[in-house]
Amino acid sequence: MGAMGSGARSKGLVLGLIAGLVATIVIDLVMMGYLLVMGQPAEAGFVVIGDTTAGLFSLLGMDVAGGVLPGVVWHYVIGLALGVIFGAIVTRFDALRLNSMKKGVGLGILYAEVISVPILVLPPLILKWTASAAAGVFGFYVVMHAIWGTLLGLAVSYGLRSAMAARQG
């Protein structure tokens, strides 16, 4: 397991945090623009996230607020946390070392799509959407998370490669 030193691992965590933030901002801007073009309120995506989270906590016997602001907070908490986890994973295991931008993008997309499946099934279940409503947004979710994974993989692989080059040069 992982021949990368603790310095590279720390760098991976920081890069994952920053990349998770940037990627989340980008997909939020794309989502809001898309919703506006489709004639919906720009904040509708955050309402879904906030209301889904409130519904999930309700199932656990906890009363938390839903809506836009909690949706924004949860989206960023999740985006940053998943970015940090990605940075940890790719610096921990040799087979996942990001030795090219192509590998970074590929692993970023794979990670984003796999890790987001459990998250993406929650809104239809908790908010009791019809199957057609769920199917209508699932493709959009997949595309948004592919963009998130692409940006995450690019940023982390670029940052780690730059750090390695600086140490060698």
Sequence and secondary structure as in RCSB ss.txt:
>XXXX:A:sequence
MGAMGSGARSKGLVLGLIAGLVATIVIDLVMMGYLLVMGQPAEAGFVVIGDTTAGLFSLLGMDVAGGVLPGVVWH
YVIGLALGVIFGAIVTRFDALRLNSMKKGVGLGILYAEVISVPILVLPPLILKWTASAAAGVFGFYVVMHAIWGT
LLGLAVSYGLRSAMAARQG
>XXXX:A:secstr
   S HHHHHHHHHHHHHHHHHHHHHHHHHHHHHHHHTTS TTHHHHHHHHHHHHHHHHTT     SHHHHHHHH
HHHHHHHHHHHHHHHHH GGG   SHHHHHHHHHHHHHHHHHHHHTHHHHHTT  HHHHHHHHHHHHHHHHHHHH
HHHHHHHHHHHHHHHHHH 
